[in-house]
Amino acid sequence: MAQLSSLGTALRATRLPIMTQVQLAEAAGISVATVRNLERGRGTLSSWSTALGALGHELRGRSLVAGPIGAALVNLRERRGLSRRALARMLGVSRTTLSALEAGGPGRLETLETYAATIGAGLYLTPIGATAGFYTTVGNSSAHHGWETPPELVAALESVFGRFDLDPCAATADASRARVKARVRLTVHDNGLTLPWRGRIFVNPPYGKQLGTWVAKCAGEASGGAMVVGLVPARTDTRWWHLYIAGAADVFMLRGRLRFGDGAMPAPFPSAVVVWGASAKQAAQVGAALPVAWHVPAPIKAPPRGRAREA
């Protein structure tokens, strides 16, 4: 399922109270078809910048420093510890394409949005010159990271999935201290709950009041094409478990109680590894990597109508 463009949606929401598509096209000196494409998240960065200027708005990012968007993305990419080569490989584009985008040169809106989402830039539109308001994170309700994932569990999961692309609930952005060596690590300051996720995701969410929201986010991102592995309390009596886990994901009920953080004390609750979007082969591999876990498989999807069932 293709994901909607958040930038395209933001452009449309900004335009609607002010002018029609025809009026924006005339003000920006571009075609109506171009405006329509931009509102679908497609088009050139040149047309995008022209349309924003006609609306009196500019592009910023919650995790970006002030200044030109290309240079700000470079700054964040380097803070994430990602080389241009590694990010180009993750996005499936050439380093030349990335270099041009980072230099503020020609490029595509689609590439900009994917780049920003992958490194957790948190792009948004704002009136030109507006003072940035204080941004309160709503996902990680606490900076306490006593529930860091046990290293042996991380090793078991990485033996199946390899290096994860994203950890949106990382305890630290420091690669040398991170338990999960994901390519991109979002901390409490980035608010990964509000950002799009891409690729193979590992999530050990905060276990407070926002836990159900995080689980819903996992299921939603998986429906958009991501493969999400979550470590959550096995609270099978909760609404969020029955809405977003039961019948929607592969569940591995872990035996005993995990020892989080420094491992001094066991958790006061049982835990489960939940995998959204895994293939049958990957689910079997997780089962082999966690031999004492009880596997509750995701339901097998029925084949599309008109296609003969395999014997």
Secondary structure, DSSP 8 states (H G I E B T S, - for coil): -----HHHHHHHHHHTTT--HHHHHHHHTS-HHHHHHHTTT-SBHHHHHHHHHHHTEEEEETTS-SS-HHHHHHHHHHHTT--HHHHHHHHT--HHHHHHHHTT-S-BHHHHHHHHHHHT--EEEEETT---------S------TT---HHHHHHHHHHH-S-SEETT-S-S-TTT-SS--SEE--TTT-GGGS---SEEEE----STTHHHHHHHHHHHHHTT-EEEEEEE--TTSHHHHHHTTTTSEEEE-SS----TTSSS--SS-EEEEEES--HHHHHHHHHHSTTSEEE--------TTS----
